[in-house]
Amino acid sequence: MVLGLVTTKNGELEDPALLKARIAEAAKYVDIKQLCLSPQCGFASTEEGNSLTEAQQWAKLRLVVDTAAAVWSK
């Protein structure tokens, strides 16, 4: 199951602790080995794109990778 917990609509980074808590909540219902984390949508979900800079987009992707590593590298 893919958890699209990181928004692509704005550049504000989600709190990693909150992401981990939401993953833990999902793991109560689905084996954590069957879960993964991703952005909730593409970074250009409309023709005009979303109001994020390229740097913000990369920061969002780093957040996904870093959070996933912290959760699933145990």
SULVENUR-V883917 format. One line per field, one symbol per residue. psi: psi as a letter, one per 20 degrees, with the letter a starting at -180 (. if undefined). Layout:
# SULVENUR-V883917
psi: ???
This chain:
# SULVENUR-V883917
psi: ppomioqjhrippqphhgghhhghghihhpphijqrqrqiarimirhirrmqrghhghhghhggggggghgjj.
